Amino acid sequence: MADITLNALGKKCPMPILMTKKELKKMSSGQTLELIVDDIGALKDVPALLNRTGDELLESREDREQITFMIKKA
C-alpha cells in the first residue's frame, strides 16, 4: 500500500509529470507514491523524470487504459 496515491486520470502530458514532481518534493525519503494515469506518454516520461530526480520506480503495470506506477522517494 502506497503512502500517497496521485490520481492523474484524464490528464494529458505534461500534467501527470508536473503533478508527480510536485508531490515527490513534499514527500519524505522512503515514502511511496502510487501514480495512476491514462496517458500512454507516461510510460516514457515517468522513468525519465525519476532518472533525473533519483527516485526509484518500484513497479509499473498496465491494466487496459490505466497505467499504475509505484515510486519510492529517494
SVG drawing of the C-alpha trace seen along z (x, -y; Angstrom):
<svg xmlns="http://www.w3.org/2000/svg" viewBox="-10 -21 29 26">
<polyline fill="none" stroke="black" stroke-width="0.4" points="0.0,0.0 1.4,-3.4 1.8,-6.3 0.2,-8.6 -2.0,-8.0 -1.9,-10.5 -4.8,-10.1 -3.9,-11.8 -6.5,-10.0 -7.8,-12.3 -4.7,-14.5 -2.6,-14.8 1.2,-15.3 2.9,-17.2 0.3,-17.4 0.9,-14.0 4.7,-14.6 4.3,-18.1 1.9,-16.7 4.3,-13.8 7.2,-16.2 5.3,-18.5 4.1,-15.6 7.6,-14.0 9.0,-17.3 6.6,-17.2 7.4,-13.6 9.9,-12.2 12.7,-9.8 11.4,-6.2 7.8,-7.1 6.0,-5.6 3.8,-7.2 1.2,-5.4 0.6,-7.3 -2.4,-6.4 -2.5,-7.7 -4.2,-7.0 -1.7,-9.0 0.4,-6.5 3.2,-9.0 3.8,-8.5 5.4,-5.1 8.5,-7.0 8.0,-10.3 7.8,-8.8 11.0,-6.8 12.8,-9.8 11.6,-12.0 12.8,-9.5 16.1,-9.2 16.6,-12.9 15.3,-13.1 17.0,-9.9 13.7,-8.4 13.1,-4.7 10.4,-3.1 9.4,0.0 6.7,1.2 4.6,0.2 1.6,2.1 -0.8,1.6 -4.5,2.5 -6.5,1.8 -6.4,-2.0 -4.9,-2.6 -1.2,-2.7 -0.1,-2.5 3.4,-3.4 4.7,-2.7 7.5,-5.2 9.8,-5.3 11.1,-8.7 14.9,-8.7"/>
</svg>
